[in-house]
Amino acid sequence: MKKTILLYSLLCCIFFKVKAQTFNCATLKNGVYEIQDAKAGTYQLIRNGDSQIEKSKDGQYEATYAINWTNKCTYSLQLVEIVKNNKNIDIPQNVLLTIKILEVHKGFYTQSVQSSQGKQIKKQKVLIIKP
C-alpha cells in the first residue's frame, strides 16, 4: 500500500512539473522578447495586453504597435507611433504586419512575419526573456 501511494505521489509530481513547463501561444501574449536581425540589429519586444513596444538594444529605435490577436497563435501589428528612429528604418505608417507563431520552445519561439506591403514571408527566432 505504501509503495502504491509513493508511486502515485511521484507520478503526480512528474505530471504537474511537466504541465507547469508547457509553453504555448497563450503564454506569449505578455512578456519581454528579443530578436536579432541583420538589418535592424538586436531589439526587444515588450508585449502587454493590446500593445507592443519595440526598442533597439542600442537605443536608436523605438516604436509602439497595437496588437490584434486573430486566433491563438496569430496576431497583427498596426504601427501607432515611432518614438525614435535614428537608424532611419523605413516603416510605412499604414503597414499591417501579420505574425504567426509557428513553434514554441523553452527559451524561444519561431514566427513568420508578413507585411501588408508585400508577399514575402520572413521567419524569425524570438528569444523569450521574460514570459
Residue pairs with C-beta under 8 A, 6 or more apart in sequence:
21 106
23 104
23 105
23 106
23 109
24 72
24 104
25 72
25 73
25 101
25 104
26 72
27 104
27 131
28 47
28 101
28 104
28 109
28 128
28 131
29 47
29 49
29 69
30 47
30 48
30 49
30 131
31 47
31 128
31 129
31 130
31 131
32 44
32 45
32 46
32 47
32 129
32 130
33 44
33 45
33 47
33 126
33 127
33 128
33 129
34 42
34 43
34 44
34 45
34 57
34 126
34 127
34 129
35 42
35 43
35 45
35 124
35 125
35 126
35 127
36 42
36 125
37 43
37 124
39 89
40 56
40 61
40 87
40 89
41 56
41 57
41 58
41 87
42 56
42 57
42 58
43 54
43 55
43 56
43 57
43 61
44 54
44 55
44 57
44 129
45 52
45 53
45 54
45 126
46 52
46 53
46 54
46 55
47 67
49 67
50 66
50 67
50 68
51 64
51 65
51 66
51 67
51 80
52 64
52 65
52 67
52 77
53 62
53 63
53 64
53 65
54 61
54 62
54 63
54 64
54 65
55 61
55 62
56 62
56 87
59 84
60 84
60 85
60 86
60 87
61 84
61 85
61 86
61 87
61 89
62 82
62 83
62 84
63 79
63 80
63 81
63 82
63 83
63 85
63 91
64 79
64 80
64 81
64 83
65 77
65 78
65 79
65 80
65 97
66 77
66 78
66 80
67 75
67 76
67 77
68 75
68 76
68 78
69 75
70 76
73 100
73 101
73 102
74 98
74 99
74 100
74 101
75 98
75 99
76 96
76 97
76 98
76 99
77 96
77 97
77 99
78 96
79 91
79 92
79 93
79 94
79 95
82 91
85 91
92 117
94 116
95 115
95 116
95 117
96 115
96 116
97 113
97 114
97 115
97 116
98 113
98 114
98 115
98 116
99 111
99 112
99 113
100 111
100 112
101 109
101 110
101 111
102 109
102 110
102 111
102 112
102 123
103 109
103 110
107 127
107 128
108 125
108 126
108 127
108 128
109 125
109 126
109 128
110 123
110 124
110 125
110 126
111 123
111 124
111 126
112 121
112 122
112 123
112 124
113 121
113 122
113 123
113 124
114 120
114 121
114 122
